[in-house]
Amino acid sequence: MLKEFKEFAMRGNVVDMAVGIIIGAAFGAIVASFVADVLMPILGFATGGVDFANKFVLLREGKTAGPYASVAAAKAAGAVVVGYGLLINTIVNFLIVAFALFLVIKAMNASRKPKAAAVAEPSKEEVLLTQIRDLLARR
């Protein structure tokens, strides 16, 4: 049983999948940083200084009364909040990752398509045999 597991784990597909998962996790971290540290501040600046990460709806105040400056402060006080700004950040992360994955798969599919073979001209023998066939067919 141990031998079968070793064979399974060392197959090329399993190793490739593991590498893909590790690279995907690293890419996800890069995208998350890009969205949180670059894209959302620019979007916030364009919308008049709105910080989407701290946009929330207060459902119930916590032990310490509000107003709360951030989602983290509200949660630390024990308040119940709906953090829709974090959802917006997560959706933007997903869209960027999905688009990047789309581009990678599109490039892979384009490289796998067989190239259209050039139509070869018939050889002199084939042309001659075709002419003989046509002459015999007319008789």
C-alpha positions as CSV (number, residue, x, y, z in Angstrom):
1,M,0.0,0.0,0.0
2,L,2.9,2.4,0.8
3,K,4.4,1.6,-2.6
4,E,1.1,2.4,-4.4
5,F,0.8,5.7,-2.5
6,K,4.4,6.6,-3.4
7,E,3.7,5.9,-7.1
8,F,0.5,8.0,-6.9
9,A,2.2,10.9,-5.2
10,M,5.2,10.9,-7.6
11,R,3.1,10.9,-10.8
12,G,3.8,13.9,-13.0
13,N,0.2,15.2,-12.7
14,V,0.2,15.3,-8.9
15,V,3.6,17.0,-8.7
16,D,2.5,19.5,-11.4
17,M,-0.7,20.2,-9.4
18,A,1.2,20.8,-6.2
19,V,3.5,23.3,-8.0
20,G,0.4,25.0,-9.5
21,I,-1.3,25.3,-6.1
22,I,1.9,26.8,-4.5
23,I,2.4,29.2,-7.3
24,G,-1.4,30.0,-7.3
25,A,-1.3,30.8,-3.6
26,A,1.7,33.1,-4.1
27,F,0.0,34.8,-7.1
28,G,-3.2,35.2,-4.9
29,A,-1.1,37.0,-2.3
30,I,0.4,39.3,-4.9
31,V,-3.1,40.1,-6.3
32,A,-4.4,40.7,-2.8
33,S,-1.6,43.1,-2.1
34,F,-2.1,44.8,-5.5
35,V,-5.8,45.3,-4.8
36,A,-5.4,46.4,-1.1
37,D,-2.3,48.5,-1.5
38,V,-2.5,49.9,-5.1
39,L,-5.9,49.6,-6.7
40,M,-8.2,50.4,-3.8
41,P,-6.3,53.5,-2.6
42,I,-6.4,54.9,-6.2
43,L,-10.1,54.1,-6.4
44,G,-10.6,55.6,-2.9
45,F,-8.8,58.8,-4.0
46,A,-10.9,59.0,-7.2
47,T,-14.1,58.7,-5.0
48,G,-13.0,61.4,-2.6
49,G,-11.0,59.4,0.0
50,V,-13.3,56.5,0.5
51,D,-11.5,53.5,2.1
52,F,-13.5,50.4,0.9
53,A,-11.8,48.1,3.4
54,N,-13.4,49.9,6.2
55,K,-16.9,50.2,4.8
56,F,-19.4,48.4,6.9
57,V,-22.9,48.3,8.2
58,L,-23.4,48.2,11.9
59,L,-26.0,45.7,12.9
60,R,-25.5,45.8,16.7
61,E,-23.2,47.8,18.9
62,G,-20.6,46.0,21.0
63,K,-19.6,46.5,24.7
64,T,-18.1,49.8,23.8
65,A,-20.4,52.2,22.1
66,G,-19.6,53.5,18.6
67,P,-19.0,55.1,16.3
68,Y,-16.2,52.8,15.1
69,A,-13.4,54.0,12.9
70,S,-12.9,50.6,11.2
71,V,-14.2,47.1,10.9
72,A,-11.4,45.9,13.1
73,A,-12.3,48.4,15.8
74,A,-16.0,47.4,15.6
75,K,-15.2,43.7,15.9
76,A,-12.8,44.4,18.8
77,A,-15.6,46.1,20.6
78,G,-17.8,43.1,20.0
79,A,-20.1,44.8,17.5
80,V,-21.9,42.8,14.8
81,V,-21.0,44.3,11.4
82,V,-21.5,43.5,7.7
83,G,-18.2,44.3,6.1
84,Y,-19.3,45.0,2.5
85,G,-16.1,46.9,1.8
86,L,-14.0,43.8,2.4
87,L,-16.4,41.9,0.0
88,I,-15.7,44.5,-2.7
89,N,-12.0,44.0,-2.2
90,T,-12.4,40.2,-2.4
91,I,-14.5,40.5,-5.6
92,V,-11.9,42.7,-7.2
93,N,-9.2,40.1,-6.2
94,F,-11.3,37.3,-7.8
95,L,-11.8,39.2,-11.0
96,I,-8.1,39.9,-11.4
97,V,-7.2,36.3,-10.7
98,A,-9.9,35.0,-13.0
99,F,-8.8,37.2,-15.8
100,A,-5.1,36.2,-15.4
101,L,-6.1,32.6,-15.4
102,F,-8.2,33.2,-18.5
103,L,-5.2,34.6,-20.3
104,V,-3.0,31.7,-19.2
105,I,-5.5,29.1,-20.4
106,K,-6.1,31.0,-23.6
107,A,-2.3,31.0,-24.3
108,M,-2.0,27.3,-23.5
109,N,-4.9,26.4,-25.8
110,A,-3.5,28.5,-28.6
111,S,-0.1,26.8,-28.3
112,R,-1.8,23.3,-28.3
113,K,-3.8,23.9,-31.5
114,P,-2.3,22.0,-34.4
115,K,-1.0,24.3,-37.1
116,A,-2.8,24.1,-40.4
117,A,-0.8,22.0,-42.7
118,A,0.1,23.6,-45.9
119,V,-1.6,22.1,-48.9
120,A,1.1,20.4,-50.8
121,E,1.0,20.5,-54.6
122,P,0.5,17.1,-56.2
123,S,3.6,15.5,-57.5
124,K,4.2,15.1,-61.3
125,E,3.3,11.4,-61.0
126,E,0.0,12.2,-59.3
127,V,-0.9,14.8,-62.0
128,L,-0.1,12.3,-64.7
129,L,-2.1,9.5,-63.1
130,T,-5.1,11.8,-62.6
131,Q,-5.0,12.7,-66.3
132,I,-4.8,9.0,-67.3
133,R,-7.7,8.3,-65.0
134,D,-9.8,11.1,-66.5
135,L,-9.0,9.9,-70.1
136,L,-10.0,6.4,-69.3
137,A,-13.2,7.6,-67.7
138,R,-14.2,9.4,-70.9
139,R,-13.9,6.3,-73.0
